[in-house]
Amino acid sequence: MRKYLRHFTHLTLTLSALMACDSGDITPRKGEPTLVCGGFAGLECPGDLVCVDDPNDDCNPYKDGADCIGYCEDPGPTACGGFPGTPCPEGQVCVDDPNDDCDPQNGGSDCIGICEDAPATCGGFPGTPCPEGQVCVDDPNDDCDPQNGGSDCIGICEDAPPAPATCGGFPGTPCPEGQVCVDDPNDDCDPQNGGSDCIGICEDAPATCGGFPGTPCPEGQVCVDDPNDDCDPQNGGSDCIGICEDAPATCGGFPGTPCPEGQVCVDDPNDDCDPQNGGSDCIGICEDAPPFCGGFAGLACPEGQECVDIPDDDCDPQNGGADCLGVCQEQAGDGGRQYVSYDPEECKWLKFPCPEGMVHFFDDTGCGCEPA
């Protein structure tokens, strides 16, 4: 009898709470009683809430407790994926559940995911814009690559990164502590060309290194001279404070590791291995390859550079190769350097004569002859 009286009391309280609710937010506020459901009257939960068993009572709905009182809770995200490949409802996509221990990137092909609202699409043939405050980025889950001919790829909208703080300008506005003022690459004002009052943007200051205590850089970075101070480590400044930069990719060596596309492998000036003196297995570093020029399109070089023939290709501009591609190098006066190869690896074994009055040279971009 007490059991039924207890259930009747719960139902009475529940009916009173439901009649007092308005049509607004049905989520219980902090300090309010939890919404109850089920029981003898079969009370349903409002909205999208679901009725679950109350683990704190003595009534088990799985053991003759058909009239147990439950409580309402948010069902959470819909599950998807897994072994059966359960799809999400229309307008949602299946993503990895960050709260479980199953990683679909590491062998978890049958991981259970959760459904999230699909991001808005953008770009494509009509050039659909994103809502204000968002930017259009490539969709990593499709086969269309905007970097390889996919000018009409459909993108997805993501929240735009917060705009950096501005600095400099006429009033010389400083950056917050821990940041430095750099030129804004997206404006037309160049502080190197008369723009003394250019507005800059604030960036996180690089980590410092070296100095008297010899502070090391974090793993994956190297210590270089700070171009913005007055201390020169090449001129007596053995205790100069440097800044940390990402270390260049390594290449060459015993396995002949190649550089990423658009870069060339050059000797690392900071090690003791010399490829010109028996170090055929020296580890090198990757640097940006010199830009191409000429060719059918007549590509021009940046100011201060000139277009020269690539000596180690099969196209000879002196023998009918009017559309040969060249590479850009610093302009040299009459009798300047003449490259024979722009491949430092090839230069290790390449033998070539130099005209009278010129001597061999080897540098980070190749080898050739230069005035004696």
N, C-alpha and C positions, 0 to 999 in steps of 0.2 A: 504494500500500500504506500509506504514511504517513497518507494521508487517512482510511482506514478505521480504522487504529489510533487516530488522534485521536478519531474518533467513538466507537470502542469504549470508550476511556478515559472520555469524557464520560458515556456510558451507565452505565458501572460506578459512577461517582461518584453519578450521579443515582439509581440503584437503591438505593445505600447510604443516600443522604439520605432517600429516601422510606420505607425500612424503619425508619429511626430516628425518623420523625415519629410523634407520637401523634395522637389524634383531636381535639385541641384546635385552637387558632388556627393556620391554615396560612399566614398572612402572614409572609414572611421578616422576621426581626428584624435590627436594624441590626448590620452586621458579618457576618451569615450569608450564605452563597452564594445567588444567585438560583435559584429552582426552574427546572429545564430540562424540556423537553418535546419531543415529536415524535421525530425521528431514525428509525433503522432499526426500533426496537422500537415506534414509534408511541405513546410515553408521553403520557398525558393529564394535563391540569392538574387539581388538586383544587378542590373547591368551585365558586365562580363565576368563577374565574380563567380566562383565555383564553390560548392559545398564539400567540405572535407571533414573527416572524423576528428573529434576533439580528443587528443591524446591524454588530456588531463582528467578525464572522467572515467567511471568504471563500466561504461557501456561500450560493447564491442559490436559494431554493425555487421561484422563477419561471423558472429556467433549468436544468432537469434536476437540480435539487437536491431531489428528492422526499424524501430521507432527511436533510435538514438538521436540525441541533439548534436548537430555538427556546427561548424562555424564557416563563415564566408571568407575567402581569400582570393587574391589576384592569381590567376592560373599561370602567370609568367609567359615567356615566349613559347611559340609553337615549336615542337621538335621536328626535325627533317633529316634527310639523308639516311645514314646508317646502312645496314645490310640491305633493306628493301628499297633504298633510294627514295624515301618518302618526299614528295614535292611540297613546296610551300604554297599557301594560297596565292591567288593572282595579285600582283602588285608587291610581292615580297620575294626576297632572295634568301638562300640558305647559306649561313656563315658558320665558321667554327665557334663552338661554345668555349669561351675563355675560362669557364669555371670547372671544366673537367680535365682529366689527365690524358685525354686522347688527342694526339696531334696528327691531323691529316697530312702534314708535310713530312712526317717521319713514320711512314708505314701504316698510319691509321686510316686506311681507305674506307673502313666501315664506321668511322666516327659518327656519332649522333651530333647534328648541328642544331642551330636555332634559326628561326625565321626573323628577318628584319625587313623594314620597309625598303624597297628598292630605291636607290638614289635617282634623282631626276636626270634625264638625258639631255644632251646639248650638242651643239655643233652639227655635224652631218651636212648633207646637201643644202638644207635651208638655213644653216648657220644659227640654229636655235640657241638663244642666250640662256645663261643661268639666272636664277633669282638673285636679287641684290644681296651682296655679302658672300656669294659663292663664286667659284671659278670652275671652268671646264677643263677636265684632265682626261687623258687617254684611259679607256676602259681596259684594265689588264686581263679581263676574262674573255675578250673577243679575239678574233684573228685579224683584225684590221689595225695596221700600224701606220700612224700619221707621219712617222719618220721615213717610211719606205713606200711612198706613192699613195698613201691612204688619205688624200686631202679631204675626202668626204666621210671619214670615220665618225661614227657616233661616239661621243664622249659621255662622261658622267660628271655631275656637279658635286663639288666638295666645298666645305667651308674655306673661305679665303684666309690665308695666314694673316695675323694682325699686322697692320702697317707699322714699320719701324718708326721710332721717335726721330724727329728731325733735329738738326744741329747746325752749327756754323752760321753762315749767312752774314748779313750786315751787323746784327747784334752779337755775333759770335756765341750763339747759344751752346752751352756745354752738354755733353751726354751724361746720363746717369752713371754712377760709380760702377766700374767693371765693364764699361763699354767705351768704344772709340768712335770718332766721327770719320766717316769715309765718304767719298764722292758717290752721288746717286747715279747709277748707270742708266736710269730711265728718264733722265732729263737732258736738256740741251745745253746745260751750263758746265763748262770744263774748267776746273780750278787751275789746270796746267796751262791754259791759254786765256789769260786775262780775267778769268772768273773768280776774282778774289772774294766775292761776296756770294758764291754759290751756296745754296742750301744743301747740306749733306744729310746722311742718314746714320743712325747709331747701330753698331754691330758689337757683339760680344768681343772683348779684347782677347787676343790670343794668349795662351799660357806663356809665362816667362820661364827662362831656363838659363843655364850657365852661370855667369857671375862668379863672385868669390867662392860661394859654397859649391859651385858646379852642379846646380839643380838640374836633374834630368827631365826629359820630356816624357809624357805618357807613351805607352806602347803604341807603335804605329806612326809616331811623329819624330821629327828631327829638329835639332836646335840650329837656327840660322840667325845671322846678324839682323838686328832691328834697324831698318833703314831710316827710321824716324828719330833716332837719337844721335848724339854727337860722339859716340864711342865707337872707334874703329878697331876691331880685333886684328886687322892686318897691320896696324900702326901702333903697336904698343899696348893696345887695349885688351890684355889677356883676361881681365876680369869683367869684360863687357857683359851686360845683361842681354840675352838673345830672346827670340820668340820661337814658339813651337809651330811647325807646319807639318801637314801630312807628308809622310815619307813617300818618295816616288816608288812606283812598282819596280821590282827587280826583274832581270832578264838574263839571258845567256847562261853562263856557267856550264857545268858538265852536262846537264840535260838539254841545254840550248833553249831555255824557256823564251817564248816570243813575247813581244810587247802587245798591248791592246792595239786595235786598228787606229791608225792615225798617229802612232808614236813610233820612235826608233830607239834601238838599244845603244847606249853610249857608255864609255868607261866611267866608273864611279871614282871621282877625284878624291874621295875621302877614305879610300881603302889603300892597302899596301900592295895590291895586285895590279901589275902593269901588263895589259895585253900586247904592248909593243916589245916587251922583254920576257918572252916565254910564258906569259900568263894566258894560255889559250882557253883555260877554263875559268877565267875571271868572271865574277858576278858583276853585271852591269846594271844601269838604271835606265828607266824609260823616260824619254823626253818627247815633246810634241815634234812631229816631223815638220820640216820646212813646208810652207804652203806651195801648192802647185800654181802654175801660171801658164800663159800662152794657150796652146791647143786650138781647137776649132773655134771655141768661144772667145779666144783672145783675152783670157783672164789676166787682170793687171795685178802687180805686186803692191804691197803697202808702201806708203811714202818712205823714202830712204833705202829701199831695196830695189834690186834689179832681177830680171828673169834670165836664168842661164840654163843651158841644156843639161839634161840628166845624162851623164856620160855612160851609165851602166844599163840603159834601156836599148831597145832595138830601133829607135826612131832617131834619125840623124837629120837635123835641120839643114845641114850642108849638102845633103844628097836627096833632095826632093821631099823632105819631111816638113813641109810648110806648116802643118798642123800638129807638130810634136808638142807634147807637154813639157814644160820646164819647171824648175823650182826657184823660189825666191831666196836671195841671199843679200847680205849687206852690200851696198854699192861700194865699189872699189875704183880708185883712179887708174889711169893708164899703168899697166904693168902690175896690177894687183893680183890677188890670189886667183888661181885657176884650179877648180876642183876636177879631180879625175874620177872620184867616186864619193857618193853621199852615204855609203854603207860602211860604218866603222868596222863591222865584222869582216867585210871583204878587204878592207884596208890592212887587216892583219897579215894577209899573205900576198896582197897585190904588189907587183913590181912594175914600175913605170919610170921612164926617163924624164928629166926636167930640162927645158931649154937652157942655153947658156945664160948665166946671170941670175938663175933661179934655183931654189933649193926645195927639197921635199918638206911638206908639213903634214901633220896629223892632228885633228882636233875632234871635238865631240860630234861633229856633223859629217865627218868624212876625211878625205885626204886629197892632196894635189901638190901644186907647185906655187911658190910665192917668191917675190923678189929677195935676192940674197942680202 
